[in-house]
């Protein structure tokens, strides 16, 4: 049986936009504690527009506009939505899905990069690229025609994020970075009838500026409830 893609919730560098916002730095440090980071860099001032969700809400189903369209190979394109919860659901489904039969590793990475924010001072591409297996493992997976599909159960704002909002509602207005935790299941299939399923959880950092579509900023190194 081929090795499966490593658990997404345990891979990648963290994100800390607080340091970049306060000091104007362009690097991105490892996230040591999401609660401490979001307490300074995130919050929410209320509904931004008709598509935005409130931090106290949970999303059990994505809106029709949140369904991603086909991208390079088997990788979906980012959906044109401004709701952090809907975008997080689509991003998690993208990260948990792959098809080595139709998509090379380079194509996978290129298509994933299209989800990344264009604001380089906040983007942590390394945490996202770390979700893709190394070239040797990808090649072995391809030898087995391995592919995976994802089913997203729900998306919600972590309690630390909502507490950060309560402590400093105006902090988000500089970078508009949101933390969203998504749960679901990944179904993996390979040759000769091989198959398996695993539960998945991931905490994402998203940028959703007013009057603009959301984009992916980073992946937390741990899942935050």
C-alpha positions in Angstrom: 0.0 0.0 0.0 1.5 3.4 -1.0 2.1 6.0 1.7 -0.6 8.6 2.0 -0.3 12.4 2.0 0.9 13.5 5.5 -1.7 14.9 7.8 -2.3 18.5 6.8 -2.9 19.7 10.3 0.6 18.9 11.4 2.7 20.2 8.5 4.0 23.7 7.5 5.3 26.8 9.1 3.1 29.0 11.1 2.0 32.6 10.6 2.3 35.8 12.6 1.2 38.9 10.9 1.2 40.9 14.2 5.0 41.4 13.9 4.8 42.5 10.3 1.9 44.9 10.9 3.4 46.5 13.9 7.0 46.8 12.7 6.5 46.8 8.9 8.6 43.7 8.5 8.1 41.6 5.3 9.0 38.2 6.8 6.7 35.8 8.4 7.6 34.1 11.7 6.6 30.7 12.9 3.3 30.7 14.7 4.0 29.6 18.3 0.5 30.3 19.6 -2.4 31.2 17.5 -4.3 32.8 20.3 -1.4 35.2 21.0 -1.1 36.1 17.3 -4.7 36.7 16.5 -5.2 38.7 19.6 -3.1 41.4 18.0 -3.6 41.0 14.3 -7.2 39.9 13.9 -10.7 40.8 15.0 -13.8 41.6 13.1 -15.8 44.8 13.0 -19.1 43.1 12.0 -20.5 42.1 8.6 -18.3 43.7 5.9 -20.8 43.2 3.1 -23.7 41.1 2.1 -21.5 38.0 1.6 -19.6 38.2 4.9 -20.4 36.0 7.9 -20.3 36.9 11.6 -17.5 35.5 13.9 -20.1 33.8 16.1 -21.6 31.8 13.2 -20.7 28.3 12.0 -20.9 27.1 8.4 -22.4 23.7 7.8 -22.7 24.1 4.1 -20.9 26.3 1.6 -22.9 28.7 -0.5 -23.3 27.8 -4.2 -20.8 30.4 -5.2 -18.2 28.8 -2.9 -17.9 25.7 -5.1 -14.4 25.9 -6.7 -14.0 25.4 -10.4 -11.5 23.2 -12.1 -7.9 24.4 -12.1 -4.6 23.0 -13.3 -4.8 19.2 -13.6 -7.1 18.1 -10.7 -6.5 21.2 -8.6 -9.5 23.5 -8.1 -9.3 27.2 -8.7 -10.0 29.6 -5.8 -13.7 30.5 -5.7 -14.6 34.3 -6.1 -16.1 34.7 -2.6 -15.7 37.2 0.2 -17.0 35.1 3.0 -14.1 33.7 5.1 -16.1 30.6 6.2 -17.1 29.7 2.6 -13.6 30.3 1.3 -12.0 28.2 4.1 -14.3 25.3 3.2 -13.2 25.5 -0.4 -9.5 25.9 0.5 -9.6 22.9 2.8 -11.2 20.7 0.2 -8.5 21.8 -2.3 -5.7 21.0 0.2 -7.2 17.5 1.0 -7.7 16.6 -2.7 -5.1 15.5 -5.3 -4.9 13.2 -8.3 -1.5 11.9 -9.3 -3.1 10.3 -12.4 -3.7 13.7 -14.0 -1.5 16.2 -12.1 2.2 16.4 -11.7 3.7 17.6 -8.4 4.8 20.9 -10.1 1.3 21.4 -11.5 -0.1 20.8 -8.0 2.1 23.4 -6.5 1.5 25.9 -9.2 -2.3 25.6 -8.9 -2.1 25.8 -5.1 -0.2 29.1 -5.4 -3.1 30.7 -7.2 -4.9 30.6 -3.8 -2.2 32.6 -2.1 -2.7 36.2 -1.2 -0.9 38.6 -3.5 0.2 40.7 -0.5 3.6 39.2 -0.1 4.2 40.7 3.4 1.6 38.4 4.8 1.8 35.4 2.5 3.4 32.2 4.0 3.8 30.1 0.9 6.1 27.6 2.7 3.3 26.5 5.1 1.1 25.8 2.1 3.7 24.1 -0.1 4.6 21.8 2.8 1.3 20.1 2.4 2.5 18.5 -0.9 4.6 15.3 -0.6 8.2 15.4 -1.6 9.1 14.5 -5.3 10.0 10.9 -4.4 6.9 10.2 -2.5 4.7 11.9 -5.1 6.4 9.6 -7.8 5.6 6.5 -5.7 2.0 7.7 -5.3 1.8 8.2 -9.1 3.0 4.7 -9.7 -0.1 3.5 -7.8 -2.4 6.0 -9.5 -3.2 7.4 -6.1 -5.8 10.1 -5.7 -7.9 11.7 -2.9 -11.2 13.4 -2.6 -12.5 15.5 0.3 -15.8 16.0 2.0 -15.9 19.1 4.3 -18.2 18.9 7.3 -18.0 22.4 8.8 -16.0 25.6 9.2 -15.9 27.9 12.2 -13.9 30.7 13.8 -11.7 29.4 16.6 -12.5 30.6 20.1 -9.1 32.4 20.3 -10.1 34.4 17.2 -13.4 35.4 18.6 -11.8 36.4 21.9 -9.3 38.5 19.9 -12.3 40.3 18.3 -13.8 41.0 21.7 -10.5 42.3 23.0 -9.6 44.6 20.1 -12.3 44.8 17.3 -10.3 47.3 15.3 -7.2 45.2 15.0 -8.3 43.4 11.8 -8.8 46.5 9.8 -5.2 46.7 8.6 -4.7 43.3 7.2 -8.2 41.7 7.3 -6.7 38.3 8.2 -9.1 35.7 9.6 -8.5 32.4 11.3 -10.9 29.6 10.4 -10.8 25.9 11.5 -12.3 23.4 9.1 -13.1 19.7 9.7 -13.9 17.0 7.2 -12.9 13.6 5.7 -10.3 12.6 3.1 -11.0 9.5 0.9 -7.9 8.0 -0.7 -7.9 5.5 -3.5 -5.1 3.6 -5.3 -4.7 0.7 -7.7 -6.1 -2.8 -7.3 -9.0 -1.6 -5.3 -7.1 0.0 -2.5 -8.9 2.7 -0.5 -9.0 4.4 2.9 -10.5 7.3 4.6 -9.3 9.7 7.4 -10.8 12.5 9.4 -9.2 15.8 8.7 -8.9 19.1 10.6 -7.0 22.2 9.7 -6.8 25.9 10.8 -6.3 28.4 8.0 -5.3 32.0 7.9 -7.3 33.9 5.2 -7.2 37.4 3.9 -10.7 38.8 3.1 -10.4 42.6 2.5 -13.7 44.6 2.0 -15.0 44.5 -1.5 -12.5 41.8 -2.5 -12.4 38.0 -2.9 -10.7 36.0 -0.1 -7.3 34.5 -0.5 -5.1 32.0 1.5 -2.4 33.4 3.8 -1.1 30.4 5.7 -1.7 27.1 7.5 -1.4 26.9 11.2 1.0 24.2 12.5 -1.7 23.0 14.8 -5.5 22.8 14.8 -7.2 25.4 17.0 -10.7 24.7 18.4 
